Amino acid sequence: MLICPCCSKKFYNQCCGLFIQGIELPKTPEELMRSRYTAYTQSNMDYIEKTMREDALANFDPVDAGQWSKQVTWLGLEVINTSQNNNEGTVEFKASYEINNKKFILAEISHFKRLDNKWYYVSGSLKPNNKIIPKQKPNESCACGSGRKHKKCCGANI
């Protein structure tokens, strides 16, 4: 059994696989965000597109997104904060990835809405600390700012 790419430490078929395969619907904005991250690791643009509405969907190009995602090696996901108020929610996260032998951190606050009892990603606000991260030794503090050692944080999935 494979561990889920979303860094939940659960097995894929007991985590994001349930949502991506259409067995269950995400019950929270965080579950949807984690499943979308996992879908990006699989270059599954059909799932990504099905989970979007409003501005996010209007600005989405599945061909470009798919081409980009096939060039990326995803290194890890850190959920920083989540909030939910009735039919709206936010998830703040950092996603680490590598492209062209350079490591990056994508920091975003994602906005979600529940429409007809189903959660959708509707927009995202990039955080100013998106950056290229340097190559790191396993016992160094992780460059993402989590305070953990690299080998226990962004380096855990390398």
DSSP file (Angstrom, degrees, kcal/mol; ACC not computed):
  #  RESIDUE AA STRUCTURE BP1 BP2  ACC     N-H-->O    O-->H-N    N-H-->O    O-->H-N    TCO  KAPPA ALPHA  PHI   PSI    X-CA   Y-CA   Z-CA
    1    1 A M              0   0    0      0, 0.0     2,-0.3     0, 0.0    10,-0.0   0.000 360.0 360.0 360.0 141.1    0.0    0.0    0.0
    2    2 A L        -     0   0    0      1,-0.0    10,-3.0     0, 0.0    11,-0.3  -0.700 360.0-122.3 -93.2 140.5    1.2    3.5   -0.9
    3    3 A I  B     -A   11   0A   0     -2,-0.3     8,-0.3     8,-0.3    -1,-0.0  -0.603  42.4 -99.5 -74.9 140.9    1.3    6.4    1.6
    4    4 A C    >   -     0   0    0      6,-3.0     3,-1.4    -2,-0.3     5,-0.4  -0.377  21.0-133.9 -65.8 135.1   -0.8    9.3    0.4
    5    5 A P  T 3  S+     0   0    0      0, 0.0    72,-0.2     0, 0.0    -1,-0.1   0.685  96.2  80.1 -61.5 -17.6    1.2   12.1   -1.3
    6    6 A C  T 3  S-     0   0    0      1,-0.1    -2,-0.1    70,-0.1    31,-0.0   0.461 105.3-119.7 -74.2   2.0   -0.7   14.7    0.7
    7    7 A C  S <  S+     0   0    0     -3,-1.4    -1,-0.1     3,-0.1    -4,-0.0   0.724  75.9 129.1  69.3  23.8    1.6   14.0    3.8
    8    8 A S  S    S-     0   0    0     -4,-0.2     3,-0.1     2,-0.2    -1,-0.1   0.622  72.0-127.1 -79.1 -13.0   -1.4   12.9    6.0
    9    9 A K  S    S+     0   0    0     -5,-0.4     2,-0.2     1,-0.3     3,-0.0   0.591  72.6 118.9  71.0  14.4    0.6    9.7    6.8
   10   10 A K  S    S-     0   0    0     -6,-0.1    -6,-3.0     1,-0.1    -1,-0.3  -0.642  76.2 -91.7 -99.5 163.7   -2.5    7.7    5.8
   11   11 A F  B >   -A    3   0A   0     -8,-0.3     3,-1.8    -2,-0.2     4,-0.3  -0.521  34.9-120.4 -72.6 145.0   -2.6    5.1    3.0
   12   12 A Y  G > >S+     0   0    0    -10,-3.0     5,-2.3     1,-0.3     3,-1.7   0.891 112.6  52.8 -52.8 -46.4   -3.7    6.6   -0.4
   13   13 A N  G 3 5S+     0   0    0    -11,-0.3    -1,-0.3     1,-0.3   -10,-0.1   0.566 113.3  44.9 -73.1  -5.3   -6.7    4.4   -0.7
   14   14 A Q  G < 5S+     0   0    0     -3,-1.8    -1,-0.3     3,-0.0    -2,-0.2   0.242 125.6  27.9-112.8   8.2   -7.9    5.5    2.8
   15   15 A C  T X>5S-     0   0    0     -3,-1.7     3,-1.3    -4,-0.3     4,-0.6   0.099 130.7  -4.8-132.9-117.2   -7.2    9.2    2.1
   16   16 A C  H >>5S+     0   0    0      1,-0.3     4,-2.8     2,-0.2     3,-0.7   0.762 119.8  71.3 -63.4 -26.7   -7.2   11.2   -1.1
   17   17 A G  H 3><S+     0   0    0     -5,-2.3     4,-2.2     1,-0.2     6,-0.3   0.845  91.1  60.3 -58.3 -33.9   -7.8    8.1   -3.2
   18   18 A L  H <4>S+     0   0    0     -3,-1.3     6,-2.1    -6,-0.5     5,-1.8   0.875 113.2  36.6 -60.1 -37.7  -11.3    7.9   -1.9
   19   19 A F  H X<5S+     0   0    0     -3,-0.7     3,-1.2    -4,-0.6    -2,-0.2   0.905 116.1  50.2 -83.1 -45.5  -12.0   11.4   -3.3
   20   20 A I  H 3<5S+     0   0    0     -4,-2.8    -2,-0.2     1,-0.3    -3,-0.2   0.863 112.9  47.9 -64.0 -35.8  -10.0   11.2   -6.6
   21   21 A Q  T 3<5S-     0   0    0     -4,-2.2    -1,-0.3    -5,-0.3    -2,-0.2   0.469 115.2-117.0 -84.2  -1.7  -11.6    7.8   -7.4
   22   22 A G  T < 5S+     0   0    0     -3,-1.2    -3,-0.2     2,-0.2    -4,-0.1   0.672  79.6 123.6  77.8  17.1  -15.1    9.2   -6.7
   23   23 A I  S   <S+     0   0    0     -5,-1.8     2,-0.3    -6,-0.3    -4,-0.2   0.879  81.3   5.4 -76.2 -38.8  -15.8    6.9   -3.8
   24   24 A E  S    S-     0   0    0     -6,-2.1    -2,-0.2     0, 0.0    -1,-0.2  -0.908  73.0-119.7-137.3 163.9  -16.5    9.7   -1.3
   25   25 A L        -     0   0    0     -2,-0.3     2,-0.1    -3,-0.1    -6,-0.1  -0.860  41.2 -99.6-101.2 142.6  -16.7   13.5   -1.4
   26   26 A P        -     0   0    0      0, 0.0    93,-0.5     0, 0.0    -1,-0.0  -0.395  28.0-157.1 -58.8 135.2  -14.4   15.6    0.7
   27   27 A K  S    S+     0   0    0     91,-0.1     3,-0.0    -2,-0.1    90,-0.0   0.622  71.8  31.0 -90.5 -15.0  -16.1   16.7    3.9
   28   28 A T  S  > S-     0   0    0      1,-0.1     4,-2.0    91,-0.1     5,-0.2  -0.925  82.7-110.4-138.7 160.6  -13.9   19.7    4.6
   29   29 A P  H  > S+     0   0    0      0, 0.0     4,-2.8     0, 0.0     5,-0.2   0.878 118.6  56.1 -57.9 -36.7  -11.9   22.3    2.7
   30   30 A E  H  > S+     0   0    0      2,-0.2     4,-2.8     1,-0.2     5,-0.2   0.922 105.3  49.9 -64.0 -43.2   -8.7   20.7    4.0
   31   31 A E  H  > S+     0   0    0      1,-0.2     4,-2.2     2,-0.2    -1,-0.2   0.913 113.2  47.3 -61.0 -40.9   -9.7   17.3    2.6
   32   32 A L  H  X S+     0   0    0     -4,-2.0     4,-2.2     2,-0.2    -2,-0.2   0.932 112.4  48.9 -65.7 -44.2  -10.4   18.9   -0.8
   33   33 A M  H  X S+     0   0    0     -4,-2.8     4,-2.3     1,-0.2    -2,-0.2   0.922 111.9  48.7 -62.5 -44.1   -7.2   20.8   -0.8
   34   34 A R  H  X S+     0   0    0     -4,-2.8     4,-2.4     1,-0.2    -1,-0.2   0.905 111.8  49.4 -61.6 -41.5   -5.1   17.7    0.1
   35   35 A S  H  X S+     0   0    0     -4,-2.2     4,-2.4    -5,-0.2    -1,-0.2   0.857 109.4  52.0 -68.4 -33.4   -6.8   15.7   -2.6
   36   36 A R  H  X S+     0   0    0     -4,-2.2     4,-2.2     2,-0.2    -1,-0.2   0.907 108.9  50.4 -67.8 -40.9   -6.1   18.5   -5.1
   37   37 A Y  H  X S+     0   0    0     -4,-2.3     4,-1.8     2,-0.2    -2,-0.2   0.947 111.9  48.1 -57.8 -48.1   -2.5   18.4   -4.1
   38   38 A T  H  X S+     0   0    0     -4,-2.4     4,-1.0     1,-0.2    -2,-0.2   0.899 108.5  53.8 -61.1 -41.5   -2.4   14.7   -4.6
   39   39 A A  H  <>S+     0   0    0     -4,-2.4     5,-2.9     1,-0.2     3,-0.5   0.876 106.1  53.4 -61.9 -37.2   -4.2   15.0   -8.0
   40   40 A Y  H ><5S+     0   0    0     -4,-2.2     3,-1.1     1,-0.2    -1,-0.2   0.886 103.4  56.2 -63.9 -37.1   -1.4   17.5   -9.1
   41   41 A T  H 3<5S+     0   0    0     -4,-1.8    -1,-0.2     1,-0.3    -2,-0.2   0.765 113.6  41.6 -65.1 -21.7    1.2   14.8   -8.1
   42   42 A Q  T 3<5S-     0   0    0     -4,-1.0    -1,-0.3    -3,-0.5    -2,-0.2   0.395 110.1-122.5-100.3  -0.5   -0.6   12.5  -10.5
   43   43 A S  T < 5 +     0   0    0     -3,-1.1     2,-1.3    -4,-0.4    -3,-0.2   0.878  54.6 160.2  54.7  40.3   -1.1   15.1  -13.2
   44   44 A N     >< +     0   0    0     -5,-2.9     4,-1.8     1,-0.2     3,-0.3  -0.658   8.6 166.2 -93.0  79.2   -4.9   14.4  -12.9
   45   45 A M  H  >  +     0   0    0     -2,-1.3     4,-2.7     1,-0.2     5,-0.2   0.731  69.0  65.9 -71.6 -22.2   -6.2   17.6  -14.4
   46   46 A D  H  > S+     0   0    0      2,-0.2     4,-2.2     1,-0.2    -1,-0.2   0.945 106.3  42.3 -62.0 -46.9   -9.8   16.1  -14.8
   47   47 A Y  H  > S+     0   0    0     -3,-0.3     4,-1.3     2,-0.2    -2,-0.2   0.929 113.4  52.6 -64.8 -44.9  -10.0   15.9  -11.0
   48   48 A I  H >< S+     0   0    0     -4,-1.8     3,-0.7     1,-0.2    -2,-0.2   0.942 112.4  44.9 -55.6 -48.9   -8.5   19.4  -10.5
   49   49 A E  H >< S+     0   0    0     -4,-2.7     3,-1.4     1,-0.2    -1,-0.2   0.880 109.4  55.1 -65.4 -39.0  -11.0   20.9  -13.0
   50   50 A K  H 3< S+     0   0    0     -4,-2.2    -1,-0.2     1,-0.3    -2,-0.2   0.729 105.4  54.6 -66.5 -21.1  -14.0   19.1  -11.5
   51   51 A T  T << S+     0   0    0     -4,-1.3    70,-3.2    -3,-0.7     2,-0.3   0.186  95.9  87.3 -99.8  17.0  -13.2   20.5   -8.0
   52   52 A M  B <   +b  121   0B   0     -3,-1.4     2,-0.3    68,-0.2    70,-0.2  -0.844  44.7 165.9-117.6 152.8  -13.1   24.2   -9.2
   53   53 A R    >>  +     0   0    0     68,-1.9     3,-0.9    -2,-0.3     4,-0.8  -0.929  49.4   8.2-148.7 171.9  -15.7   26.9   -9.5
   54   54 A E  H 3> S-     0   0    0     -2,-0.3     4,-2.3     1,-0.2     3,-0.4  -0.174 124.8  -5.6  56.6-137.7  -15.9   30.7  -10.0
   55   55 A D  H 3> S+     0   0    0      1,-0.2     4,-2.0     2,-0.2    -1,-0.2   0.861 133.1  58.1 -58.4 -39.2  -12.7   32.6  -10.7
   56   56 A A  H <4 S+     0   0    0     66,-1.7    -1,-0.2    -3,-0.9    -2,-0.2   0.926 111.5  40.7 -58.6 -45.1  -10.5   29.5  -10.3
   57   57 A L  H >< S+     0   0    0     -4,-0.8     3,-1.3    -3,-0.4    -1,-0.2   0.896 111.9  55.5 -70.7 -40.4  -12.4   27.6  -13.0
   58   58 A A  H 3< S+     0   0    0     -4,-2.3    -1,-0.2     1,-0.3    -2,-0.2   0.822 113.9  41.2 -62.0 -31.2  -12.6   30.6  -15.3
   59   59 A N  T 3< S+     0   0    0     -4,-2.0     2,-0.4    -5,-0.2    -1,-0.3   0.318  91.5 112.4 -99.0   7.3   -8.8   31.1  -15.2
   60   60 A F    <   -     0   0    0     -3,-1.3    -3,-0.0    -4,-0.2    -4,-0.0  -0.682  42.5-172.2 -90.8 130.9   -7.9   27.4  -15.4
   61   61 A D     >  -     0   0    0     -2,-0.4     4,-2.8     1,-0.1     5,-0.3  -0.917   4.7-167.5-117.4 101.1   -6.1   26.0  -18.5
   62   62 A P  H  > S+     0   0    0      0, 0.0     4,-2.1     0, 0.0     5,-0.2   0.808  85.3  53.4 -62.9 -29.9   -6.0   22.2  -18.1
   63   63 A V  H  > S+     0   0    0      2,-0.2     4,-2.4     1,-0.2     5,-0.2   0.964 113.8  40.5 -69.0 -51.2   -3.5   21.7  -21.0
   64   64 A D  H  > S+     0   0    0      1,-0.2     4,-2.6     2,-0.2     5,-0.2   0.925 117.0  49.8 -61.9 -44.5   -1.0   24.2  -19.6
   65   65 A A  H  X S+     0   0    0     -4,-2.8     4,-2.7     1,-0.2    -1,-0.2   0.897 111.6  49.3 -62.2 -40.4   -1.5   23.0  -16.0
   66   66 A G  H  X S+     0   0    0     -4,-2.1     4,-1.5    -5,-0.3    -1,-0.2   0.905 110.9  48.7 -65.9 -42.3   -1.1   19.4  -17.1
   67   67 A Q  H  X S+     0   0    0     -4,-2.4     4,-0.5     2,-0.2    -2,-0.2   0.923 114.0  47.0 -63.2 -43.7    2.1   20.1  -19.0
   68   68 A W  H >X S+     0   0    0     -4,-2.6     3,-1.6     1,-0.2     4,-0.6   0.935 109.6  52.8 -62.5 -46.8    3.5   22.0  -16.0
   69   69 A S  H >< S+     0   0    0     -4,-2.7     3,-0.6     1,-0.3    -1,-0.2   0.787 102.4  59.2 -64.7 -26.7    2.6   19.3  -13.5
   70   70 A K  H 3< S+     0   0    0     -4,-1.5    -1,-0.3     1,-0.2    -2,-0.2   0.674 105.5  50.1 -74.5 -16.0    4.3   16.6  -15.6
   71   71 A Q  H << S+     0   0    0     -3,-1.6    29,-0.4    -4,-0.5     2,-0.3   0.566  97.8  89.0 -92.6 -11.4    7.6   18.6  -15.2
   72   72 A V    <<  -     0   0    0     -4,-0.6     2,-0.6    -3,-0.6    27,-0.2  -0.664  59.7-155.7 -96.0 140.1    7.3   18.9  -11.4
   73   73 A T  E     -C   98   0B   0     25,-2.7    25,-2.6    -2,-0.3     2,-0.3  -0.967  23.0-142.0-107.4 114.6    8.5   16.6   -8.7
   74   74 A W  E     -C   97   0B   0     -2,-0.6    23,-0.3    23,-0.2     3,-0.1  -0.621  20.9-179.1 -80.9 132.9    6.3   17.2   -5.6
   75   75 A L  E     -     0   0B   0     21,-3.1    82,-0.6    -2,-0.3     2,-0.3   0.665  52.8 -40.9-108.4 -23.3    8.3   17.0   -2.4
   76   76 A G  E     -C   96   0B   0     20,-1.4    20,-2.8    80,-0.1     2,-0.4  -0.872  40.0-125.6 165.5 160.7    5.7   17.6    0.3
   77   77 A L  E     -C   95   0B   0     -2,-0.3     2,-0.5    18,-0.2    18,-0.2  -0.989  14.7-170.6-129.0 134.3    2.7   19.5    1.7
   78   78 A E  E     -C   94   0B   0     16,-2.7    16,-2.4    -2,-0.4     2,-0.6  -0.977  12.3-151.8-126.1 117.8    2.4   21.3    5.0
   79   79 A V  E     +C   93   0B   0     -2,-0.5    14,-0.3    14,-0.2     3,-0.1  -0.792  16.8 177.6 -87.0 123.6   -1.0   22.5    6.1
   80   80 A I  E     -     0   0B   0     12,-2.8     2,-0.3    -2,-0.6    13,-0.2   0.858  60.2  -6.8 -95.3 -43.8   -0.5   25.6    8.3
   81   81 A N  E     -C   92   0B   0     11,-1.5    11,-3.3     2,-0.0    -1,-0.3  -0.993  54.8-169.0-156.0 146.2   -4.1   26.7    9.1
   82   82 A T  E     +C   91   0B   0     -2,-0.3     2,-0.3     9,-0.2     9,-0.2  -0.984   6.3 178.7-135.0 149.6   -7.7   25.8    8.2
   83   83 A S  E     -C   90   0B   0      7,-2.3     7,-2.3    -2,-0.3     2,-0.4  -0.992   4.3-172.5-147.6 150.7  -10.9   27.5    8.9
   84   84 A Q  E     +C   89   0B   0     -2,-0.3     2,-0.4     5,-0.2     5,-0.2  -0.989   7.6 179.9-146.2 132.9  -14.5   26.8    8.0
   85   85 A N  E >   -C   88   0B   0      3,-3.2     3,-1.4    -2,-0.4     2,-0.5  -0.873  64.7 -66.9-135.7 100.5  -17.7   28.9    8.5
   86   86 A N  T 3  S-     0   0    0     -2,-0.4    -1,-0.0     1,-0.3     0, 0.0  -0.404 122.9  -1.5  55.7-107.2  -20.8   27.1    7.2
   87   87 A N  T 3  S+     0   0    0     -2,-0.5    27,-2.7    -3,-0.1     2,-0.3   0.164 124.7  68.1-103.6  18.1  -20.4   27.0    3.4
   88   88 A E  E <   +CD  85 113B   0     -3,-1.4    -3,-3.2    25,-0.2     2,-0.3  -0.978  55.0 164.6-134.3 149.8  -17.0   28.8    3.1
   89   89 A G  E     -CD  84 112B   0     23,-2.0    23,-2.9    -2,-0.3     2,-0.3  -0.988  19.8-148.4-157.3 163.4  -13.5   27.8    4.2
   90   90 A T  E     -CD  83 111B   0     -7,-2.3    -7,-2.3    -2,-0.3     2,-0.4  -0.967   3.3-164.8-134.3 152.2   -9.8   28.5    3.8
   91   91 A V  E     -CD  82 110B   0     19,-1.9    19,-3.1    -2,-0.3     2,-0.5  -0.972   6.8-158.6-137.0 122.2   -6.7   26.5    3.9
   92   92 A E  E     +CD  81 109B   0    -11,-3.3   -12,-2.8    -2,-0.4   -11,-1.5  -0.877  30.2 156.1 -97.8 131.1   -3.3   28.0    4.3
   93   93 A F  E     -CD  79 108B   0     15,-2.5    15,-2.1    -2,-0.5     2,-0.4  -0.941  39.1-137.7-148.6 166.6   -0.5   25.7    3.1
   94   94 A K  E     -CD  78 107B   0    -16,-2.4   -16,-2.7    -2,-0.3     2,-0.5  -0.999  18.2-167.6-127.4 128.3    3.0   25.3    1.8
   95   95 A A  E     -CD  77 106B   0     11,-2.7    11,-3.1    -2,-0.4     2,-0.4  -0.974   8.0-153.7-116.1 127.4    3.8   22.9   -1.0
   96   96 A S  E     +CD  76 105B   0    -20,-2.8   -21,-3.1    -2,-0.5   -20,-1.4  -0.828  24.0 159.5-101.7 137.8    7.4   22.1   -1.8
   97   97 A Y  E     -CD  74 104B   0      7,-2.3     7,-3.4    -2,-0.4     2,-0.4  -0.968  30.0-134.4-151.2 165.3    8.4   21.0   -5.3
   98   98 A E  E     +CD  73 103B   0    -25,-2.6   -25,-2.7    -2,-0.3     2,-0.3  -0.982  22.0 169.2-126.6 137.0   11.3   20.7   -7.6
   99   99 A I  E >  S- D   0 102B   0      3,-2.5     3,-1.6    -2,-0.4   -27,-0.1  -0.980  72.4  -0.8-145.4 134.9   11.5   21.7  -11.3
  100  100 A N  T 3  S-     0   0    0    -29,-0.4     3,-0.1    -2,-0.3    -1,-0.1   0.881 129.6 -58.9  52.3  42.6   14.6   21.9  -13.5
  101  101 A N  T 3  S+     0   0    0      1,-0.2     2,-0.4    -3,-0.0    -1,-0.3   0.670 115.5 112.7  62.1  20.5   16.8   20.9  -10.5
  102  102 A K  E <   -D   99   0B   0     -3,-1.6    -3,-2.5    32,-0.0     2,-0.4  -0.979  60.6-137.7-121.4 137.7   15.6   23.9   -8.4
  103  103 A K  E     -DE  98 133B   0     30,-0.7    30,-2.3    -2,-0.4     2,-0.3  -0.742  24.0-177.3 -95.7 141.6   13.4   23.5   -5.3
  104  104 A F  E     -DE  97 132B   0     -7,-3.4    -7,-2.3    -2,-0.4     2,-0.4  -0.905  20.7-143.0-132.5 158.9   10.5   25.9   -4.7
  105  105 A I  E     -DE  96 131B   0     26,-2.3    26,-1.1    -2,-0.3     2,-0.6  -0.996   9.7-159.4-122.6 126.5    7.9   26.5   -2.0
  106  106 A L  E     -D   95   0B   0    -11,-3.1   -11,-2.7    -2,-0.4     2,-0.5  -0.932  11.7-172.0-102.7 115.5    4.4   27.5   -3.0
  107  107 A A  E     +D   94   0B   0     -2,-0.6    20,-3.2    20,-0.3     2,-0.3  -0.945  17.1 157.8-112.1 126.4    2.7   29.2   -0.1
  108  108 A E  E     -DF  93 126B   0    -15,-2.1   -15,-2.5    -2,-0.5     2,-0.6  -0.982  42.8-139.2-146.9 151.9   -1.0   30.0   -0.6
  109  109 A I  E     -DF  92 125B   0     16,-2.4    16,-2.6    -2,-0.3     2,-0.3  -0.975  33.1-156.9-108.6 113.0   -4.3   30.7    1.2
  110  110 A S  E     -DF  91 124B   0    -19,-3.1   -19,-1.9    -2,-0.6     2,-0.4  -0.709   1.9-146.9 -94.4 141.6   -6.9   28.7   -0.7
  111  111 A H  E     -DF  90 123B   0     12,-3.5    11,-2.9    -2,-0.3    12,-1.4  -0.905  17.3-173.9-112.0 136.0  -10.5   29.7   -0.6
  112  112 A F  E     -DF  89 121B   0    -23,-2.9   -23,-2.0    -2,-0.4     2,-0.3  -0.915  10.4-163.8-129.7 151.2  -13.3   27.2   -0.8
  113  113 A K  E     -DF  88 120B   0      7,-2.1     7,-2.2    -2,-0.3     2,-0.6  -0.989  17.9-135.3-132.6 145.2  -17.1   27.2   -1.1
  114  114 A R  E     + F   0 119B   0    -27,-2.7     2,-0.4    -2,-0.3     5,-0.2  -0.902  27.3 178.0-100.4 118.7  -19.7   24.4   -0.5
  115  115 A L  E >  S- F   0 118B   0      3,-2.8     3,-1.2    -2,-0.6    -2,-0.0  -0.985  70.9  -9.0-122.0 126.9  -22.3   24.4   -3.2
  116  116 A D  T 3  S-     0   0    0     -2,-0.4    -1,-0.2     1,-0.3     3,-0.1   0.902 131.0 -55.4  51.0  44.9  -25.0   21.7   -3.2
  117  117 A N  T 3  S+     0   0    0      1,-0.2     2,-0.4    -3,-0.1    -1,-0.3   0.703 117.9 109.2  63.4  23.8  -23.2   19.9   -0.4
  118  118 A K  E <   - F   0 115B   0     -3,-1.2    -3,-2.8   -93,-0.0     2,-0.2  -0.997  65.3-129.2-131.8 132.6  -20.0   19.7   -2.3
  119  119 A W  E     - F   0 114B   0    -93,-0.5     2,-0.3    -2,-0.4    -5,-0.2  -0.559  27.0-176.1 -80.9 141.7  -16.7   21.6   -1.7
  120  120 A Y  E     - F   0 113B   0     -7,-2.2    -7,-2.1    -2,-0.2     2,-0.5  -0.985  29.5-121.0-135.8 146.5  -15.0   23.5   -4.5
  121  121 A Y  E     +bF  52 112B   0    -70,-3.2   -68,-1.9    -2,-0.3    -9,-0.2  -0.763  35.0 169.6 -80.5 127.3  -11.8   25.5   -4.8
  122  122 A V  E     -     0   0B   0    -11,-2.9   -66,-1.7    -2,-0.5     2,-0.3   0.665  56.0 -16.6-116.9 -24.5  -12.8   29.1   -5.9
  123  123 A S  E     - F   0 111B   0    -12,-1.4   -12,-3.5   -68,-0.2    -1,-0.4  -0.980  51.0-146.1-170.1 166.2   -9.6   31.2   -5.5
  124  124 A G  E     - F   0 110B   0     -2,-0.3     2,-0.6   -14,-0.2   -14,-0.2  -0.999   5.8-150.3-144.5 145.8   -6.2   31.4   -4.0
  125  125 A S  E     - F   0 109B   0    -16,-2.6   -16,-2.4    -2,-0.3     2,-0.2  -0.963  22.7-135.2-116.4 115.7   -4.0   34.1   -2.6
  126  126 A L  E     - F   0 108B   0     -2,-0.6   -18,-0.3   -18,-0.2   -20,-0.0  -0.463  18.9-129.2 -69.4 139.2   -0.3   33.5   -3.0
  127  127 A K    >   -     0   0    0    -20,-3.2     3,-1.0    -2,-0.2   -20,-0.3  -0.580  18.2-118.9 -84.2 152.3    1.7   34.4    0.1
  128  128 A P  T 3  S+     0   0    0      0, 0.0    -1,-0.1     0, 0.0    -2,-0.1   0.625 103.2  74.4 -68.9 -11.6    4.7   36.6   -0.3
  129  129 A N  T 3   +     0   0    0      2,-0.1     2,-0.3   -22,-0.0   -24,-0.1   0.126  58.6 132.7 -93.5  24.3    7.2   34.0    1.0
  130  130 A N    <   +     0   0    0     -3,-1.0     2,-0.3   -23,-0.2   -24,-0.2  -0.575  37.9 150.3 -66.3 134.0    7.1   31.9   -2.2
  131  131 A K  E     -E  105   0B   0    -26,-1.1   -26,-2.3    -2,-0.3     2,-0.4  -0.984  54.0 -95.8-160.6 165.3   10.7   31.2   -2.9
  132  132 A I  E     -E  104   0B   0     -2,-0.3   -28,-0.3   -28,-0.2   -30,-0.0  -0.780  42.6-146.9 -84.2 133.9   13.4   29.0   -4.2
  133  133 A I  E     -E  103   0B   0    -30,-2.3   -30,-0.7    -2,-0.4     3,-0.1  -0.859  12.9-120.0-107.3 143.3   14.9   26.9   -1.5
  134  134 A P        -     0   0    0      0, 0.0     9,-0.2     0, 0.0     2,-0.1  -0.274  37.8 -86.3 -74.5 161.4   18.5   25.9   -1.4
  135  135 A K        -     0   0    0      1,-0.0     2,-0.3   -32,-0.0   -33,-0.0  -0.435  56.9-157.5 -60.0 141.3   19.8   22.3   -1.4
  136  136 A Q        -     0   0    0     -3,-0.1     6,-0.1    -2,-0.1    -1,-0.0  -0.925  19.1-123.8-131.3 152.8   19.9   21.1    2.2
  137  137 A K    >   -     0   0    0     -2,-0.3     3,-1.7     4,-0.1    13,-0.3  -0.647  38.1-111.2 -85.3 150.6   21.6   18.5    4.3
  138  138 A P  T 3  S+     0   0    0      0, 0.0    13,-2.4     0, 0.0    14,-0.3   0.812 113.7  46.2 -55.1 -36.8   19.2   16.2    6.2
  139  139 A N  T 3  S+     0   0    0     11,-0.2     2,-0.1    10,-0.1     3,-0.1   0.412  89.9 103.9 -92.5   3.5   19.9   17.5    9.7
  140  140 A E  S <  S-     0   0    0     -3,-1.7    10,-3.3     1,-0.1    11,-0.2  -0.452  87.1 -92.0 -76.6 155.9   19.7   21.2    8.8
  141  141 A S  B     -G  149   0C   0      8,-0.3     8,-0.3    -2,-0.1    -1,-0.1  -0.487  55.0 -98.4 -64.0 137.5   16.6   23.2    9.8
  142  142 A C    >   -     0   0    0      6,-3.2     3,-1.5    -2,-0.2     5,-0.4  -0.334  21.4-136.0 -65.3 138.1   14.2   23.1    6.9
  143  143 A A  T 3  S+     0   0    0      1,-0.3    -1,-0.1    -9,-0.2    -2,-0.1   0.627  96.2  77.0 -69.4 -14.0   14.2   26.1    4.6
  144  144 A C  T 3  S-     0   0    0      1,-0.1    -1,-0.3   -11,-0.0    -2,-0.1   0.648 108.3-117.0 -73.8 -11.5   10.4   26.3    4.5
  145  145 A G  S <  S+     0   0    0     -3,-1.5    -2,-0.1     3,-0.2    -1,-0.1   0.598  76.0 128.8  91.8  10.8   10.4   27.8    8.0
  146  146 A S  S    S-     0   0    0      2,-0.1     3,-0.1    -4,-0.1    -3,-0.1   0.725  71.1-125.1 -72.3 -21.0    8.6   25.0    9.8
  147  147 A G  S    S+     0   0    0     -5,-0.4     2,-0.2     1,-0.4    -1,-0.1   0.362  74.0 113.6  90.3  -5.6   11.3   24.7   12.5
  148  148 A R  S    S-     0   0    0      1,-0.1    -6,-3.2    -6,-0.1    -1,-0.4  -0.525  78.3 -89.2 -94.0 164.3   11.7   21.0   11.8
  149  149 A K  B >>  -G  141   0C   0     -8,-0.3     3,-1.4    -2,-0.2     4,-0.6  -0.450  37.9-116.7 -69.0 147.3   14.8   19.3   10.4
  150  150 A H  G >4>S+     0   0    0    -10,-3.3     5,-2.4   -13,-0.3     3,-1.2   0.869 114.2  56.6 -53.0 -42.1   14.8   19.0    6.7
  151  151 A K  G 345S+     0   0    0    -13,-2.4    -1,-0.3     1,-0.3   -12,-0.1   0.740 111.5  43.4 -67.1 -21.6   14.8   15.2    6.7
  152  152 A K  G <45S+     0   0    0     -3,-1.4    -1,-0.3   -14,-0.3    -2,-0.2   0.413 125.1  30.5 -99.8  -0.5   11.5   15.3    8.8
  153  153 A C  T X<5S-     0   0    0     -3,-1.2     3,-1.8    -4,-0.6     4,-0.3   0.254 131.2  -6.7-123.2-115.6    9.9   18.0    6.8
  154  154 A C  G > 5S+     0   0    0      1,-0.3     3,-0.6     2,-0.2    -3,-0.1   0.757 132.1  55.9 -62.8 -25.0   10.2   18.9    3.1
  155  155 A G  G > <S+     0   0    0     -5,-2.4     3,-1.2     1,-0.2    -1,-0.3   0.547  83.2  86.7 -83.6  -6.7   13.0   16.3    2.7
  156  156 A A  G <  S+     0   0    0     -3,-1.8    -1,-0.2    -6,-0.4    -2,-0.2   0.783  93.0  42.5 -65.0 -27.3   10.9   13.5    4.0
  157  157 A N  G <         0   0    0    -82,-0.6    -1,-0.3    -3,-0.6    -2,-0.1   0.282 360.0 360.0-104.1  10.3    9.4   12.7    0.6
  158  158 A I    <         0   0    0     -3,-1.2    -1,-0.2    -7,-0.1    -2,-0.1   0.473 360.0 360.0 -81.8 360.0   12.6   13.0   -1.5
